[in-house]
Amino acid sequence: MSSNLRDSLTLTWKWLQDLNSDWLPIRSQEEVTRASWAKLVPSCADLPVVFQDFFESFTTDGHPFPYAVLTPSYLGYMHRETEKLVFVLGAEIYILEASGDGYETICYPFGDIAYVETRSVLLDSSIKFSGVTRQGDRAVTSFRFNTVTAHLFSPILNGIRLAATDAPITVRSSELEGFDHWGRVNFKFMNYARRSLLEGETVVQAILQPEIRVKVMRVLGRAYYRTLSPPHATILTNQELIVIREEQRRRSDEYGGLWDYIPLDKVAALALDRREDNLLTLAIDLPGEESLAYLFEAAWQPELEQLMEKFREVKGE
């Protein structure tokens, strides 16, 4: 860095510090970091004022305050977020989003959620719900938070995924050991797969597709490739279809995982299509003409056809 640029940045920083704090408050790095954390809200009294109106009946009727998590505002970051309150009442998940002096409410009955996507890239995490609201409208709702607070959402996510099953209380060690051989190919995905299983879930079949790349050119004897698909895993269990994939960012050191959890009763059909480039596309058809698609090398066709057959068996078709 040149001395002129360094001096300019130093003067600018001193000027910002001298400004009236009411106009531009100076926040410490710790305060900025905390502005990216989700927070557990223990009681109605701890809620932001904007959301307290929703819970007035709880205090008057004596109902217990639900397990609730407040998503962060990212105050001090370049890209701000609107605070959302996420909680479960009965067999429905509510997301209240602050809007002006009030809030907007979206509610998904557990049985109408087509799939849940969780995403974790370094310290940046998000959760997305896709499904039909209580009012009968198709909707997609998502929110972000710092990964260090991801554990706060586990009771909510596990409750949604367990809602349609009478599963035992533990994951059998044999189910986890079934992924051991993946460790020789992709140790990270072995751990991703293990941590994705629900309590009592049984693995029916699992396929790990490595990264798919194609050569685009050769310059001075060096080949250059383009990634068509990052590594991904497809896991069929007795309760759901789990798809885990890697998200590659612009910087080579910025990578993480995405998990799609799809209840089996929301999978209308599985379809396998061959592409002109000798690759295969596995399409997962969901309600409302929604579809998810994943790319495979042609060598996986026998395993994919077996996956589709086992899927029909599990569903009793």
N, C-alpha and C positions, 0 to 999 in steps of 0.2 A: 504494500500500500504506500502511495507517495505521501511525503510529509505534508503537502498542501491539502490533500484529501483528508488525512488524519486530523489536521488542525481544524478543518471545516466541520468535520463530524463532532469534534470535541466542543467547539463553540456552539453548534446546534444543540447538543445535549445540554450544555449549561443554560442555554436560552430556554429550553423546554422546562428545566427544573425551576427556573425563576418565574415561570408563568403562574397566574392565579390558579390554585388547585381546584377551585370551583368550576373553572372553565375547562381545564385539562388536567385531571388528577394524575399524579405520577404513581404508578403501581409497582410494587416490588416484583421480582421474578417469581417469588413464592406465591404472591397473590394472583399473578397471571396464570401460573400453573394450576392453582386450585380452581380457577374459573373454567377449567376443562374437565373437572371431576364431576361425576354423578354423585348424588347425595341421598342417603337413606333418610326419609322423613318419619320420625318416630310418632308424631301426634299431630292432631289438627292445629294445635297452637304453633307448631313449627312450620306450617305451610306458608308460602308466599301469600300475601293478602289476596292476590287476584284469584287464587283457587279456593279460598276458604268458604265461599258461598256454596260450593257444591256439597260440602260436608256439614252444613248446618244441622241437618237432620240427624247426623251421627251423634252429635253432642246432646241433642234434645231427646232422642229415642234410646240412648244408651247402647248403641251398636259399637262394637270394637272398631277402632281405626284400622283400615287395611294396611297390608305391607305395601308401601309406596316409595317410589324412587323418582327423584327430580333430576332431569337431564340438565347439562350445563349450558350456560349462556355464552361461553367463550369470550367474555368481556376482556378487552385488551388484545384480542387476536384480529387479524385482518378480516377473517370471515366469521361473523357473529352467527349465533344460533338462537332461535326462539326457545325459551324454556318450556319443557313438557313434563307433565306429571304422569307417571306410568304406574298403574295398580290393577289389582284383580278384585272383582266382586263376584262371588259365586263362580259361575263357569263363563265369565266374560272378562276380557281385558279392556281397560279404559285408557285412553290417552287424552289428557287435557292439554291443550296448547294455548299459551298466553296470546291474547290478541287485543291490543289497545288496553282499555280498562277492564276487559273481560277475558273470556276464554272460549275456545271452540272444543267441542267434545266429539270424539270418535270412539265407538265401541264395537269390538269384534267378539261375538260368541265363539268359544273355543272350537266348536264343531264346524264353523264357517271359515276358519283360517286355512287357506290353500297351502301355504308354506311359510316358514320362517327362515330368513337369511341372517346369519351373524357374520360379521366381518372384523378382522383384526389385522392391522398393518402397523407394526411397531407400536407406538402409543396411541394410535388413532383407531377407534373401534366404532362400529355401528350395528344397529339391529333394524331389520325391515320385516313388516308384516304385510302379507298380501292375502286378501280374502273378501268376504262379503260382510258389511256392517249390519248392525241390528236393524237398520232401516231398509236393508235389502240392496244397498248400493255396493258395487265393486270398488275397492279402494286399496291403496298402497300407502303405508305410513312408515316412516323411518326416523331415526334420531341418532346423534353422535355422542361420544363420550370418550374420555381418556381410558385406555386399556387397563390402567391400574385399578379402576373401579368396576371392571366388567363383572366381578363376582356378585355385585349387588343385584344384577338382573337374573342370576342363575335360578333362584326360587321361582320367579315368574315364568321363565322359559321352560324349566323342567315341569312345572305345573301344567302348562299348555301341552307339552309333548306327552305327558303321562295321563292326560285327561281321558283318553279313549281306551285305556288298558287297565287290567287288573294285574300289573306286573309284580313280581317278588321285589324284595327290598334291596337286593344286591345284584351287581353285575358278576356273573360267573367268571372265574379266572380263565376258564377254557375259551371263552369268547375273546378275551384280551389276547391270550396266547395265539389265537388264530391269525393275528397280524404280525407275528414274530418274523416271518420270512420276508416281510416288506422291509425290514430293517437293513437287509443287504442291498436293497435297491434304492430306497429313499427313507432314511431314518426319521426324518421330519414327518412324513406322511404316516409312518407307523404310529407315531405318538398322536398325530391328529386323529387318526381313526379310533384309537383306543379311547381318547377323551370324548369322542362324539357319541358313544353308546349310552343309552338310557339304562336305568336300573331294571334288571331282568330281561333286557333285550337279547334276542337270539339272532346271530348273523346267519343268513341263508346263503348269500354269495357276495363276494367282493372282488372288484377289478381295479387295479392300479395302472393307469395309463401315464407313462412318462411324457415329458415335454415333446411336442411335435414341431419339428422345424423343417424348413425347405431351403435349399441353396438358391440364392438369388443372383449371385455373380461371383466371379473370381478375378482378383486384381493382383498382379505381380505374384502369382502362385498362391495367393491366400484366398480361401473360400469365405464368403459372407453369407450368413443365414438369416432368415426371418422366422420368428416364432408364430406358428399358426394357433397353437393351443398350449397353455401352461400345463404342468402336471395336474392331474385330477384323479380322484378316487370315487367310485360308485359302490355303495354298500346297501344291499337289500337285506332288511331284517324282517322279523315277523310282525313288525308294527309300522315301519316307515321306510322310505327311500332316502338315504343320506348321500349327498354329493358334496365332496370337499375339493376345492380347487385353489391353486395358488394365484395370487394377484400380483402381477409384475408391474412395477412402477417405472417412471422415467429413469430414476437412478437405480443402478444395478443392486445397490445395497438396501433398497426399500422394497421389501416384499413381505407378504403375509398370507393369511388364509381366509377363505370364505367357505361357510358351511350352509348348505341348503337342507332343511329338514322338512320332508314332505310326507304327511300321513298317507298310508296306503289307500284309505278310502277316498282320498282326493286325487289319486292318479286314475284318470279315465282310461288311459291306454299308454303303452310303450310302443314306439315305432322305430324301425331301423332303416335308414336310407343310405344307399351307396352314392358317393360323390364321384365326379369325373376325375378327381385327382387321386383315386384309389384310397380314399378315406371314407369313414363311416360317420353318420350322425345319429346319435340316440336322442330321440325326441320324447319328452315326457309331457303328455297332454293333461292339462288341468281344467277345472271347471271354468266356464265363461270364455272358452276358446283361448285361454292362456296356455302357453307352452314354454318349456325350458329345453334347451338343446345343448349337447356336449359332443365334442369331436373325438373320434377314436381312429387308430390305425386299423387297416383292413385285417391284420393278423388276429385281432380280437373278435372277429365275427362269431366263431363257435361259442366263445364264452358269453358274448352278448345275447346270442340266441338262447343259450341256456338260462341266462338271467331273466329274459322275457318269459320263458316257460315256467320258471320257478315263481316269478311274480304272479302268473295266472293261477298257479297251484295255491300259493299263500292266500290269494283273494277268493279261492274257491270257484274260479271261473271254468 
